[in-house]
């Protein structure tokens, strides 16, 4: 994986952390969105891991790389396996065609990034 790919992922994570408070203080819809997100992803009839894998597929189809990075990390933290990630990519490609296949490459780079961080630092910070 190129250093540029790692830098892109790290920049996304850094921006999210750095801008979180500014969003909370100034964007009226941000806190309700975070509350909606928490409710949507809590385990219920579907466990959190499955919901994160669904969101990963949707992120690929909608071409949102920060979303792909976030939902991949959340899925991994919830116990998703590489096989489950690849099947989520299969679903995205079926729903989104060739463009989804192209954007799914970012997920594979991010997977390598997160697997490396887990191996090098099992106490990694959460996004």
N, CA, C and O atoms as CSV, one atom per row, in Angstrom:
chain,resi,resn,atom,element,x,y,z
A,1,UNK,N,N,0.846,-1.181,0.000
A,1,UNK,CA,C,0.000,0.000,0.000
A,1,UNK,C,C,0.886,1.236,0.000
A,1,UNK,O,O,1.885,1.283,0.717
A,2,UNK,N,N,0.538,2.212,-0.778
A,2,UNK,CA,C,1.366,3.404,-0.865
A,2,UNK,C,C,1.195,4.277,0.371
A,2,UNK,O,O,0.161,4.252,1.039
A,3,UNK,N,N,2.229,5.041,0.653
A,3,UNK,CA,C,2.154,5.986,1.766
A,3,UNK,C,C,1.039,6.992,1.545
A,3,UNK,O,O,0.421,7.463,2.500
A,4,UNK,N,N,0.777,7.324,0.273
A,4,UNK,CA,C,-0.281,8.268,-0.054
A,4,UNK,C,C,-1.644,7.739,0.396
A,4,UNK,O,O,-2.467,8.505,0.897
A,5,UNK,N,N,-1.889,6.445,0.222
A,5,UNK,CA,C,-3.149,5.852,0.664
A,5,UNK,C,C,-3.281,5.934,2.175
A,5,UNK,O,O,-4.340,6.288,2.693
A,6,UNK,N,N,-2.195,5.604,2.888
A,6,UNK,CA,C,-2.217,5.713,4.349
A,6,UNK,C,C,-2.478,7.160,4.768
A,6,UNK,O,O,-3.255,7.411,5.689
A,7,UNK,N,N,-1.828,8.110,4.091
A,7,UNK,CA,C,-1.999,9.520,4.437
A,7,UNK,C,C,-3.446,9.970,4.235
A,7,UNK,O,O,-3.976,10.744,5.031
A,8,UNK,N,N,-4.075,9.487,3.181
A,8,UNK,CA,C,-5.467,9.851,2.908
A,8,UNK,C,C,-6.385,9.355,4.033
A,8,UNK,O,O,-7.269,10.081,4.488
A,9,UNK,N,N,-6.168,8.117,4.471
A,9,UNK,CA,C,-6.973,7.549,5.548
A,9,UNK,C,C,-6.701,8.291,6.854
A,9,UNK,O,O,-7.634,8.644,7.576
A,10,UNK,N,N,-5.437,8.526,7.153
A,10,UNK,CA,C,-5.096,9.230,8.390
A,10,UNK,C,C,-5.625,10.658,8.376
A,10,UNK,O,O,-6.045,11.166,9.415
A,11,UNK,N,N,-5.614,11.320,7.209
A,11,UNK,CA,C,-6.159,12.674,7.112
A,11,UNK,C,C,-7.660,12.668,7.377
A,11,UNK,O,O,-8.172,13.551,8.066
A,12,UNK,N,N,-8.364,11.685,6.839
A,12,UNK,CA,C,-9.796,11.575,7.072
A,12,UNK,C,C,-10.096,11.404,8.559
A,12,UNK,O,O,-10.994,12.054,9.093
A,13,UNK,N,N,-9.351,10.541,9.215
A,13,UNK,CA,C,-9.544,10.301,10.652
A,13,UNK,C,C,-9.211,11.551,11.464
A,13,UNK,O,O,-9.926,11.901,12.403
A,14,UNK,N,N,-8.123,12.216,11.092
A,14,UNK,CA,C,-7.701,13.430,11.784
A,14,UNK,C,C,-8.740,14.547,11.620
A,14,UNK,O,O,-9.101,15.216,12.588
A,15,UNK,N,N,-9.212,14.738,10.396
A,15,UNK,CA,C,-10.220,15.769,10.145
A,15,UNK,C,C,-11.481,15.515,10.958
A,15,UNK,O,O,-12.048,16.442,11.537
A,16,UNK,N,N,-11.919,14.260,11.003
A,16,UNK,CA,C,-13.133,13.931,11.754
A,16,UNK,C,C,-12.969,14.283,13.226
A,16,UNK,O,O,-13.861,14.884,13.825
A,17,UNK,N,N,-11.849,13.916,13.803
A,17,UNK,CA,C,-11.598,14.214,15.221
A,17,UNK,C,C,-11.453,15.713,15.460
A,17,UNK,O,O,-12.014,16.257,16.411
A,18,UNK,N,N,-10.699,16.370,14.591
A,18,UNK,CA,C,-10.401,17.789,14.769
A,18,UNK,C,C,-11.652,18.652,14.614
A,18,UNK,O,O,-11.796,19.649,15.321
A,19,UNK,N,N,-12.539,18.299,13.725
A,19,UNK,CA,C,-13.708,19.128,13.428
A,19,UNK,C,C,-14.955,18.747,14.216
A,19,UNK,O,O,-15.983,19.418,14.119
A,20,UNK,N,N,-14.868,17.679,14.989
A,20,UNK,CA,C,-16.024,17.191,15.745
A,20,UNK,C,C,-16.630,18.287,16.630
A,20,UNK,O,O,-17.838,18.520,16.579
A,21,UNK,N,N,-15.817,18.954,17.428
A,21,UNK,CA,C,-16.339,19.969,18.352
A,21,UNK,C,C,-16.904,21.165,17.600
A,21,UNK,O,O,-17.927,21.720,18.002
A,22,UNK,N,N,-16.254,21.569,16.520
A,22,UNK,CA,C,-16.776,22.687,15.731
A,22,UNK,C,C,-18.152,22.351,15.166
A,22,UNK,O,O,-19.046,23.197,15.144
A,23,UNK,N,N,-18.315,21.127,14.715
A,23,UNK,CA,C,-19.618,20.697,14.215
A,23,UNK,C,C,-20.644,20.697,15.344
A,23,UNK,O,O,-21.758,21.189,15.166
A,24,UNK,N,N,-20.278,20.146,16.508
A,24,UNK,CA,C,-21.211,20.122,17.635
A,24,UNK,C,C,-21.656,21.528,18.022
A,24,UNK,O,O,-22.822,21.745,18.353
A,25,UNK,N,N,-20.736,22.474,17.982
A,25,UNK,CA,C,-21.027,23.842,18.408
A,25,UNK,C,C,-21.781,24.656,17.372
A,25,UNK,O,O,-22.492,25.595,17.731
A,26,UNK,N,N,-21.645,24.322,16.098
A,26,UNK,CA,C,-22.144,25.213,15.059
A,26,UNK,C,C,-23.135,24.611,14.070
A,26,UNK,O,O,-23.846,25.355,13.394
A,27,UNK,N,N,-23.201,23.310,13.969
A,27,UNK,CA,C,-24.074,22.681,12.980
A,27,UNK,C,C,-25.269,22.056,13.714
A,27,UNK,O,O,-25.116,21.066,14.429
A,28,UNK,N,N,-26.432,22.632,13.536
A,28,UNK,CA,C,-27.613,22.227,14.301
A,28,UNK,C,C,-28.023,20.776,14.070
A,28,UNK,O,O,-28.590,20.143,14.960
A,29,UNK,N,N,-27.743,20.255,12.897
A,29,UNK,CA,C,-28.183,18.897,12.579
A,29,UNK,C,C,-27.178,17.827,12.990
A,29,UNK,O,O,-27.482,16.636,12.908
A,30,UNK,N,N,-25.981,18.232,13.433
A,30,UNK,CA,C,-24.920,17.254,13.704
A,30,UNK,C,C,-25.213,16.381,14.924
A,30,UNK,O,O,-25.122,15.156,14.842
A,31,UNK,N,N,-25.561,16.996,16.051
A,31,UNK,CA,C,-25.836,16.205,17.260
A,31,UNK,C,C,-27.032,15.273,17.046
A,31,UNK,O,O,-26.944,14.099,17.403
A,32,UNK,N,N,-28.143,15.746,16.479
A,32,UNK,CA,C,-29.244,14.806,16.196
A,32,UNK,C,C,-28.831,13.685,15.237
A,32,UNK,O,O,-29.300,12.554,15.360
A,33,UNK,N,N,-27.953,14.004,14.283
A,33,UNK,CA,C,-27.465,12.963,13.384
A,33,UNK,C,C,-26.666,11.917,14.147
A,33,UNK,O,O,-26.836,10.721,13.910
A,34,UNK,N,N,-25.800,12.345,15.056
A,34,UNK,CA,C,-25.025,11.399,15.859
A,34,UNK,C,C,-25.940,10.521,16.714
A,34,UNK,O,O,-25.685,9.329,16.888
A,35,UNK,N,N,-27.002,11.118,17.242
A,35,UNK,CA,C,-27.974,10.345,18.021
A,35,UNK,C,C,-28.699,9.334,17.130
A,35,UNK,O,O,-28.908,8.188,17.527
A,36,UNK,N,N,-29.077,9.763,15.932
A,36,UNK,CA,C,-29.708,8.860,14.964
A,36,UNK,C,C,-28.760,7.717,14.615
A,36,UNK,O,O,-29.166,6.556,14.579
A,37,UNK,N,N,-27.511,8.047,14.362
A,37,UNK,CA,C,-26.511,7.038,14.034
A,37,UNK,C,C,-26.368,6.019,15.163
A,37,UNK,O,O,-26.334,4.814,14.916
A,38,UNK,N,N,-26.286,6.500,16.383
A,38,UNK,CA,C,-26.140,5.587,17.536
A,38,UNK,C,C,-27.331,4.640,17.626
A,38,UNK,O,O,-27.161,3.444,17.864
A,39,UNK,N,N,-28.516,5.164,17.439
A,39,UNK,CA,C,-29.722,4.320,17.506
A,39,UNK,C,C,-29.773,3.338,16.343
A,39,UNK,O,O,-30.130,2.174,16.527
A,40,UNK,N,N,-29.420,3.796,15.154
A,40,UNK,CA,C,-29.494,2.950,13.960
A,40,UNK,C,C,-28.515,1.785,14.029
A,40,UNK,O,O,-28.806,0.703,13.519
A,41,UNK,N,N,-27.359,1.992,14.652
A,41,UNK,CA,C,-26.327,0.966,14.642
A,41,UNK,C,C,-26.269,0.129,15.915
A,41,UNK,O,O,-25.430,-0.765,16.021
A,42,UNK,N,N,-27.139,0.399,16.879
A,42,UNK,CA,C,-27.136,-0.470,18.064
A,42,UNK,C,C,-27.730,-1.830,17.688
A,42,UNK,O,O,-28.606,-1.932,16.829
A,43,UNK,N,N,-27.239,-2.843,18.342
A,43,UNK,CA,C,-27.734,-4.192,18.054
A,43,UNK,C,C,-29.203,-4.310,18.419
A,43,UNK,O,O,-29.655,-3.789,19.439
A,44,UNK,N,N,-29.921,-4.991,17.580
A,44,UNK,CA,C,-31.340,-5.273,17.787
A,44,UNK,C,C,-31.607,-6.590,17.088
A,44,UNK,O,O,-30.933,-7.586,17.351
A,45,UNK,N,N,-32.593,-6.599,16.192
A,45,UNK,CA,C,-32.841,-7.799,15.400
A,45,UNK,C,C,-31.609,-8.133,14.550
A,45,UNK,O,O,-31.322,-9.299,14.281
A,46,UNK,N,N,-30.889,-7.084,14.135
A,46,UNK,CA,C,-29.610,-7.252,13.436
A,46,UNK,C,C,-28.498,-6.789,14.378
A,46,UNK,O,O,-28.616,-5.751,15.029
A,47,UNK,N,N,-27.424,-7.565,14.442
A,47,UNK,CA,C,-26.312,-7.147,15.289
A,47,UNK,C,C,-25.551,-6.005,14.618
A,47,UNK,O,O,-25.593,-5.838,13.399
A,48,UNK,N,N,-24.857,-5.230,15.442
A,48,UNK,CA,C,-24.108,-4.062,14.971
A,48,UNK,C,C,-23.192,-4.415,13.805
A,48,UNK,O,O,-23.120,-3.657,12.838
A,49,UNK,N,N,-22.499,-5.532,13.871
A,49,UNK,CA,C,-21.573,-5.909,12.805
A,49,UNK,C,C,-22.288,-5.981,11.459
A,49,UNK,O,O,-21.770,-5.480,10.461
A,50,UNK,N,N,-23.455,-6.589,11.417
A,50,UNK,CA,C,-24.205,-6.719,10.168
A,50,UNK,C,C,-24.614,-5.340,9.656
A,50,UNK,O,O,-24.527,-5.069,8.458
A,51,UNK,N,N,-25.055,-4.482,10.550
A,51,UNK,CA,C,-25.440,-3.129,10.147
A,51,UNK,C,C,-24.254,-2.359,9.585
A,51,UNK,O,O,-24.398,-1.621,8.611
A,52,UNK,N,N,-23.082,-2.527,10.193
A,52,UNK,CA,C,-21.886,-1.846,9.688
A,52,UNK,C,C,-21.489,-2.385,8.317
A,52,UNK,O,O,-21.057,-1.621,7.454
A,53,UNK,N,N,-21.631,-3.688,8.111
A,53,UNK,CA,C,-21.336,-4.261,6.795
A,53,UNK,C,C,-22.326,-3.749,5.752
A,53,UNK,O,O,-21.946,-3.498,4.609
A,54,UNK,N,N,-23.589,-3.592,6.135
A,54,UNK,CA,C,-24.577,-3.016,5.224
A,54,UNK,C,C,-24.177,-1.587,4.867
A,54,UNK,O,O,-24.217,-1.195,3.701
A,55,UNK,N,N,-23.797,-0.822,5.869
A,55,UNK,CA,C,-23.394,0.563,5.638
A,55,UNK,C,C,-22.137,0.639,4.775
A,55,UNK,O,O,-21.990,1.552,3.963
A,56,UNK,N,N,-21.240,-0.316,4.951
A,56,UNK,CA,C,-20.046,-0.367,4.113
A,56,UNK,C,C,-20.440,-0.544,2.646
A,56,UNK,O,O,-19.926,0.160,1.777
A,57,UNK,N,N,-21.341,-1.473,2.370
A,57,UNK,CA,C,-21.804,-1.679,0.990
A,57,UNK,C,C,-22.446,-0.414,0.427
A,57,UNK,O,O,-22.178,-0.022,-0.709
A,58,UNK,N,N,-23.285,0.211,1.226
A,58,UNK,CA,C,-23.948,1.445,0.780
A,58,UNK,C,C,-22.917,2.541,0.532
A,58,UNK,O,O,-23.038,3.298,-0.431
A,59,UNK,N,N,-21.911,2.630,1.386
A,59,UNK,CA,C,-20.857,3.640,1.220
A,59,UNK,C,C,-20.108,3.455,-0.090
A,59,UNK,O,O,-19.749,4.429,-0.752
A,60,UNK,N,N,-19.876,2.217,-0.456
A,60,UNK,CA,C,-19.203,1.934,-1.728
A,60,UNK,C,C,-20.077,2.395,-2.889
A,60,UNK,O,O,-19.598,3.063,-3.805
A,61,UNK,N,N,-21.357,2.037,-2.848
A,61,UNK,CA,C,-22.269,2.399,-3.945
A,61,UNK,C,C,-22.419,3.921,-4.046
A,61,UNK,O,O,-22.536,4.454,-5.149
A,62,UNK,N,N,-22.417,4.626,-2.909
A,62,UNK,CA,C,-22.574,6.082,-2.937
A,62,UNK,C,C,-21.245,6.814,-3.116
A,62,UNK,O,O,-21.213,8.043,-3.178
A,63,UNK,N,N,-20.137,6.050,-3.199
A,63,UNK,CA,C,-18.803,6.593,-3.487
A,63,UNK,C,C,-18.303,7.543,-2.409
A,63,UNK,O,O,-17.659,8.545,-2.719
A,64,UNK,N,N,-18.589,7.242,-1.156
A,64,UNK,CA,C,-18.174,8.096,-0.031
A,64,UNK,C,C,-16.979,7.448,0.675
A,64,UNK,O,O,-17.155,6.581,1.531
A,65,UNK,N,N,-15.766,7.872,0.315
A,65,UNK,CA,C,-14.575,7.258,0.898
A,65,UNK,C,C,-14.474,7.463,2.411
A,65,UNK,O,O,-14.110,6.518,3.110
A,66,UNK,N,N,-14.780,8.662,2.961
A,66,UNK,CA,C,-14.754,8.770,4.422
A,66,UNK,C,C,-15.760,7.817,5.084
A,66,UNK,O,O,-15.500,7.285,6.164
A,67,UNK,N,N,-16.905,7.609,4.430
A,67,UNK,CA,C,-17.896,6.669,4.959
A,67,UNK,C,C,-17.360,5.240,4.904
A,67,UNK,O,O,-17.546,4.465,5.843
A,68,UNK,N,N,-16.693,4.896,3.804
A,68,UNK,CA,C,-16.114,3.555,3.673
A,68,UNK,C,C,-15.107,3.323,4.781
A,68,UNK,O,O,-15.123,2.277,5.430
A,69,UNK,N,N,-14.231,4.292,5.003
A,69,UNK,CA,C,-13.200,4.168,6.042
A,69,UNK,C,C,-13.851,3.996,7.422
A,69,UNK,O,O,-13.443,3.128,8.194
A,70,UNK,N,N,-14.846,4.806,7.729
A,70,UNK,CA,C,-15.510,4.760,9.035
A,70,UNK,C,C,-16.227,3.426,9.240
A,70,UNK,O,O,-16.024,2.760,10.255
A,71,UNK,N,N,-17.065,3.037,8.278
A,71,UNK,CA,C,-17.868,1.831,8.456
A,71,UNK,C,C,-17.020,0.563,8.384
A,71,UNK,O,O,-17.354,-0.434,9.025
A,72,UNK,N,N,-15.939,0.582,7.623
A,72,UNK,CA,C,-15.018,-0.547,7.650
A,72,UNK,C,C,-14.409,-0.686,9.039
A,72,UNK,O,O,-14.390,-1.779,9.606
A,73,UNK,N,N,-13.914,0.411,9.583
A,73,UNK,CA,C,-13.315,0.355,10.916
A,73,UNK,C,C,-14.337,-0.094,11.957
A,73,UNK,O,O,-14.021,-0.913,12.820
A,74,UNK,N,N,-15.542,0.427,11.883
A,74,UNK,CA,C,-16.580,0.038,12.839
A,74,UNK,C,C,-16.932,-1.447,12.689
A,74,UNK,O,O,-17.140,-2.143,13.683
A,75,UNK,N,N,-16.997,-1.921,11.455
A,75,UNK,CA,C,-17.285,-3.346,11.223
A,75,UNK,C,C,-16.170,-4.218,11.789
A,75,UNK,O,O,-16.437,-5.245,12.413
A,76,UNK,N,N,-14.929,-3.812,11.571
A,76,UNK,CA,C,-13.803,-4.575,12.112
A,76,UNK,C,C,-13.836,-4.593,13.638
A,76,UNK,O,O,-13.599,-5.631,14.255
A,77,UNK,N,N,-14.128,-3.447,14.243
A,77,UNK,CA,C,-14.217,-3.385,15.700
A,77,UNK,C,C,-15.353,-4.263,16.218
A,77,UNK,O,O,-15.286,-4.776,17.335
A,78,UNK,N,N,-16.389,-4.432,15.412
A,78,UNK,CA,C,-17.527,-5.282,15.799
A,78,UNK,C,C,-17.266,-6.754,15.488
A,78,UNK,O,O,-18.131,-7.598,15.722
A,79,UNK,N,N,-16.074,-7.070,14.960
A,79,UNK,CA,C,-15.705,-8.465,14.749
A,79,UNK,C,C,-15.827,-8.981,13.331
A,79,UNK,O,O,-15.762,-10.191,13.116
A,80,UNK,N,N,-16.003,-8.098,12.353
A,80,UNK,CA,C,-16.125,-8.546,10.963
A,80,UNK,C,C,-14.829,-9.203,10.497
A,80,UNK,O,O,-13.730,-8.757,10.830
A,81,UNK,N,N,-14.983,-10.259,9.727
A,81,UNK,CA,C,-13.839,-10.966,9.154
A,81,UNK,C,C,-13.551,-10.431,7.758
A,81,UNK,O,O,-14.378,-9.740,7.161
A,82,UNK,N,N,-12.381,-10.755,7.251
A,82,UNK,CA,C,-12.054,-10.362,5.874
A,82,UNK,C,C,-13.073,-10.953,4.903
A,82,UNK,O,O,-13.482,-10.284,3.955
A,83,UNK,N,N,-13.485,-12.194,5.129
A,83,UNK,CA,C,-14.478,-12.823,4.262
A,83,UNK,C,C,-15.783,-12.049,4.247
A,83,UNK,O,O,-16.397,-11.901,3.190
A,84,UNK,N,N,-16.216,-11.558,5.387
A,84,UNK,CA,C,-17.450,-10.765,5.456
A,84,UNK,C,C,-17.276,-9.431,4.735
A,84,UNK,O,O,-18.206,-8.947,4.088
A,85,UNK,N,N,-16.096,-8.841,4.844
A,85,UNK,CA,C,-15.817,-7.591,4.128
A,85,UNK,C,C,-15.899,-7.838,2.619
A,85,UNK,O,O,-16.531,-7.070,1.893
A,86,UNK,N,N,-15.264,-8.904,2.157
A,86,UNK,CA,C,-15.289,-9.210,0.718
A,86,UNK,C,C,-16.710,-9.495,0.238
A,86,UNK,O,O,-17.067,-9.091,-0.869
A,87,UNK,N,N,-17.519,-10.168,1.027
A,87,UNK,CA,C,-18.907,-10.406,0.614
A,87,UNK,C,C,-19.706,-9.112,0.584
A,87,UNK,O,O,-20.602,-8.958,-0.246
A,88,UNK,N,N,-19.395,-8.184,1.477
A,88,UNK,CA,C,-20.046,-6.873,1.446
A,88,UNK,C,C,-19.672,-6.128,0.172
A,88,UNK,O,O,-20.493,-5.418,-0.409
A,89,UNK,N,N,-18.424,-6.295,-0.256
A,89,UNK,CA,C,-17.992,-5.708,-1.527
A,89,UNK,C,C,-18.754,-6.354,-2.678
A,89,UNK,O,O,-19.157,-5.664,-3.614
A,90,UNK,N,N,-18.958,-7.683,-2.622
A,90,UNK,CA,C,-19.750,-8.365,-3.652
A,90,UNK,C,C,-21.135,-7.736,-3.785
A,90,UNK,O,O,-21.607,-7.483,-4.893
A,91,UNK,N,N,-21.781,-7.487,-2.649
A,91,UNK,CA,C,-23.125,-6.898,-2.662
A,91,UNK,C,C,-23.067,-5.500,-3.272
A,91,UNK,O,O,-23.926,-5.136,-4.075
A,92,UNK,N,N,-22.066,-4.722,-2.895
A,92,UNK,CA,C,-21.947,-3.370,-3.439
A,92,UNK,C,C,-21.762,-3.401,-4.951
A,92,UNK,O,O,-22.370,-2.607,-5.669
A,93,UNK,N,N,-20.932,-4.306,-5.433
A,93,UNK,CA,C,-20.698,-4.389,-6.873
A,93,UNK,C,C,-21.968,-4.815,-7.599
A,93,UNK,O,O,-22.260,-4.298,-8.677
A,94,UNK,N,N,-22.728,-5.750,-7.028
A,94,UNK,CA,C,-23.990,-6.157,-7.651
A,94,UNK,C,C,-24.947,-4.975,-7.723
A,94,UNK,O,O,-25.644,-4.798,-8.722
A,95,UNK,N,N,-24.983,-4.180,-6.686
A,95,UNK,CA,C,-25.915,-3.047,-6.654
A,95,UNK,C,C,-25.407,-1.832,-7.425
A,95,UNK,O,O,-26.201,-1.060,-7.963
A,96,UNK,N,N,-24.080,-1.662,-7.479
A,96,UNK,CA,C,-23.530,-0.446,-8.064
A,96,UNK,C,C,-22.714,-0.623,-9.324
A,96,UNK,O,O,-22.252,0.361,-9.901
A,97,UNK,N,N,-22.526,-1.861,-9.764
A,97,UNK,CA,C,-21.816,-2.113,-11.016
A,97,UNK,C,C,-20.338,-1.766,-10.969
A,97,UNK,O,O,-19.700,-1.798,-9.917
A,98,UNK,N,N,-19.816,-1.434,-12.141
A,98,UNK,CA,C,-18.391,-1.184,-12.301
A,98,UNK,C,C,-17.865,-0.058,-11.437
A,98,UNK,O,O,-16.752,-0.145,-10.918
A,99,UNK,N,N,-18.647,1.003,-11.273
A,99,UNK,CA,C,-18.189,2.108,-10.427
A,99,UNK,C,C,-17.979,1.647,-8.993
A,99,UNK,O,O,-17.014,2.050,-8.343
A,100,UNK,N,N,-18.869,0.810,-8.502
A,100,UNK,CA,C,-18.710,0.298,-7.136
A,100,UNK,C,C,-17.456,-0.562,-7.041
A,100,UNK,O,O,-16.752,-0.528,-6.032
A,101,UNK,N,N,-17.178,-1.328,-8.084
A,101,UNK,CA,C,-15.956,-2.121,-8.095
A,101,UNK,C,C,-14.722,-1.246,-8.015
A,101,UNK,O,O,-13.763,-1.572,-7.315
A,102,UNK,N,N,-14.747,-0.134,-8.732
A,102,UNK,CA,C,-13.612,0.789,-8.700
A,102,UNK,C,C,-13.459,1.420,-7.320
A,102,UNK,O,O,-12.345,1.519,-6.807
A,103,UNK,N,N,-14.562,1.846,-6.715
A,103,UNK,CA,C,-14.484,2.476,-5.396
A,103,UNK,C,C,-14.160,1.466,-4.297
A,103,UNK,O,O,-13.598,1.832,-3.265
A,104,UNK,N,N,-14.504,0.216,-4.508
A,104,UNK,CA,C,-14.206,-0.813,-3.504
A,104,UNK,C,C,-12.705,-1.012,-3.325
A,104,UNK,O,O,-12.269,-1.539,-2.302
A,105,UNK,N,N,-11.918,-0.598,-4.301
A,105,UNK,CA,C,-10.457,-0.686,-4.142
A,105,UNK,C,C,-10.000,0.104,-2.921
A,105,UNK,O,O,-9.061,-0.297,-2.233
A,106,UNK,N,N,-10.663,1.224,-2.656
A,106,UNK,CA,C,-10.322,2.020,-1.474
A,106,UNK,C,C,-10.544,1.201,-0.203
A,106,UNK,O,O,-9.756,1.282,0.739
A,107,UNK,N,N,-11.617,0.416,-0.180
A,107,UNK,CA,C,-11.900,-0.425,0.992
A,107,UNK,C,C,-10.772,-1.421,1.210
A,107,UNK,O,O,-10.372,-1.664,2.349
A,108,UNK,N,N,-10.257,-1.996,0.139
A,108,UNK,CA,C,-9.161,-2.958,0.286
A,108,UNK,C,C,-7.897,-2.279,0.816
A,108,UNK,O,O,-7.172,-2.864,1.621
A,109,UNK,N,N,-7.631,-1.047,0.369
A,109,UNK,CA,C,-6.481,-0.312,0.909
A,109,UNK,C,C,-6.707,0.007,2.379
A,109,UNK,O,O,-5.793,-0.112,3.196
A,110,UNK,N,N,-7.929,0.412,2.713
A,110,UNK,CA,C,-8.239,0.725,4.108
A,110,UNK,C,C,-8.185,-0.531,4.972
A,110,UNK,O,O,-7.751,-0.469,6.122
A,111,UNK,N,N,-8.619,-1.667,4.434
A,111,UNK,CA,C,-8.547,-2.915,5.184
A,111,UNK,C,C,-7.091,-3.224,5.532
A,111,UNK,O,O,-6.784,-3.603,6.662
A,112,UNK,N,N,-6.209,-3.062,4.566
A,112,UNK,CA,C,-4.785,-3.295,4.825
A,112,UNK,C,C,-4.275,-2.313,5.882
A,112,UNK,O,O,-3.492,-2.690,6.755
A,113,UNK,N,N,-4.711,-1.069,5.806
A,113,UNK,CA,C,-4.334,-0.053,6.789
A,113,UNK,C,C,-4.774,-0.475,8.194
A,113,UNK,O,O,-3.966,-0.486,9.122
A,114,UNK,N,N,-6.053,-0.821,8.347
A,114,UNK,CA,C,-6.563,-1.175,9.671
A,114,UNK,C,C,-5.986,-2.487,10.183
A,114,UNK,O,O,-5.709,-2.610,11.376
A,115,UNK,N,N,-5.801,-3.455,9.318
A,115,UNK,CA,C,-5.194,-4.717,9.757
A,115,UNK,C,C,-3.769,-4.468,10.227
A,115,UNK,O,O,-3.336,-5.077,11.206
A,116,UNK,N,N,-3.029,-3.591,9.559
A,116,UNK,CA,C,-1.678,-3.247,9.981
A,116,UNK,C,C,-1.659,-2.531,11.311
A,116,UNK,O,O,-0.791,-2.787,12.146
A,117,UNK,N,N,-2.621,-1.625,11.518
A,117,UNK,CA,C,-2.698,-0.906,12.797
A,117,UNK,C,C,-3.048,-1.872,13.922
A,117,UNK,O,O,-2.510,-1.753,15.023
A,118,UNK,N,N,-3.926,-2.813,13.667
A,118,UNK,CA,C,-4.317,-3.775,14.688
A,118,UNK,C,C,-3.136,-4.644,15.079
A,118,UNK,O,O,-2.906,-4.908,16.260
A,119,UNK,N,N,-2.395,-5.082,14.084
A,119,UNK,CA,C,-1.246,-5.948,14.336
A,119,UNK,C,C,-0.147,-5.172,15.069
A,119,UNK,O,O,0.471,-5.695,15.996
A,120,UNK,N,N,0.096,-3.915,14.649
A,120,UNK,CA,C,1.166,-3.118,15.243
A,120,UNK,C,C,0.762,-2.510,16.576
A,120,UNK,O,O,1.606,-2.298,17.446
A,121,UNK,N,N,-0.536,-2.227,16.740
A,121,UNK,CA,C,-1.006,-1.554,17.942
A,121,UNK,C,C,-2.410,-2.035,18.277
A,121,UNK,O,O,-3.390,-1.434,17.837
A,122,UNK,N,N,-2.520,-3.101,19.044
A,122,UNK,CA,C,-3.839,-3.640,19.341
A,122,UNK,C,C,-4.714,-2.679,20.139
A,122,UNK,O,O,-5.929,-2.867,20.193
A,123,UNK,N,N,-4.135,-1.667,20.753
A,123,UNK,CA,C,-4.919,-0.682,21.518
A,123,UNK,C,C,-5.134,0.587,20.719
A,123,UNK,O,O,-5.138,1.684,21.277
A,124,UNK,N,N,-5.311,0.444,19.420
A,124,UNK,CA,C,-5.485,1.598,18.549
A,124,UNK,C,C,-6.646,2.454,19.007
A,124,UNK,O,O,-7.584,1.970,19.639
A,125,UNK,N,N,-6.570,3.724,18.682
A,125,UNK,CA,C,-7.658,4.633,19.048
A,125,UNK,C,C,-8.845,4.380,18.148
A,125,UNK,O,O,-8.708,3.874,17.034
A,126,UNK,N,N,-10.005,4.737,18.643
A,126,UNK,CA,C,-11.211,4.624,17.827
A,126,UNK,C,C,-11.416,5.936,17.102
A,126,UNK,O,O,-11.038,6.990,17.614
A,127,UNK,N,N,-12.008,5.895,15.921
A,127,UNK,CA,C,-12.206,7.134,15.155
A,127,UNK,C,C,-13.185,8.057,15.817
A,127,UNK,O,O,-13.460,9.139,15.299
